[in-house]
Amino acid sequence: MKKEYEIVVELSNACAGSGRPQIYVEEAELENPDDYVRMKHARDWDQVQKEILSSGEIRYTLEKESVSYKYTFTE
């Protein structure tokens, strides 16, 4: 069964010299948030860390050299 999620994407790039992450907000209807992140980072899926926050949100983090990605899913 699909659920509607608000997805906050934070992209930090240390090489670009910016101290602030780029932040994007999307909405998507998904059966499983894992599939969304796996689609974006198929080659690095085994390095993605998943955590369930006390608020019920699901956060995925991928740290790659000087770039980090965070995806936070809220129903």
C-alpha positions in Angstrom: 0.0 0.0 0.0 1.4 3.4 -1.0 1.7 6.2 1.5 2.3 9.9 0.8 5.6 11.3 2.0 7.1 14.7 2.2 10.8 14.2 1.5 13.5 16.7 2.6 16.7 16.3 0.7 19.9 17.9 2.1 23.0 17.9 -0.1 26.3 19.1 1.4 29.4 19.5 -0.8 32.6 20.3 1.1 34.5 20.8 -2.1 32.2 23.6 -3.2 33.3 25.6 -0.1 29.8 26.2 1.1 29.0 25.7 4.8 25.3 25.4 4.1 23.6 22.4 2.6 21.3 22.7 -0.5 17.8 21.7 0.6 15.0 20.5 -1.6 11.5 19.4 -0.6 9.5 16.9 -2.6 6.3 15.0 -2.2 5.9 11.4 -3.4 3.5 8.5 -3.1 5.6 5.4 -2.2 5.2 1.9 -1.0 8.7 1.9 0.6 11.0 4.8 1.1 14.0 2.4 0.7 13.1 2.1 -3.0 13.3 5.9 -3.5 16.8 6.1 -2.0 18.0 2.9 -3.7 16.9 4.3 -7.0 18.9 7.5 -6.4 22.0 5.7 -5.1 21.9 2.2 -6.5 25.7 1.7 -6.6 26.2 3.0 -3.1 23.1 1.4 -1.4 25.2 -0.7 0.9 26.7 2.5 2.4 23.4 4.2 3.1 22.5 4.4 6.8 18.8 4.3 7.8 17.4 5.4 11.1 13.9 5.8 12.5 13.7 9.0 14.5 11.6 9.3 17.7 9.2 11.5 15.7 8.4 8.6 13.3 10.4 10.2 10.5 12.7 8.0 8.5 16.2 9.4 7.7 18.7 8.0 5.2 22.3 9.3 5.2 25.0 8.6 2.7 28.5 10.1 3.2 30.8 10.0 0.1 34.2 11.6 0.3 33.3 15.3 0.4 29.6 15.0 -0.4 26.9 13.9 1.9 23.2 13.2 1.2 20.4 13.2 3.8 16.8 12.1 2.9 14.1 12.6 5.6 10.7 11.1 5.0 7.6 12.3 6.8 4.2 10.8 6.3 
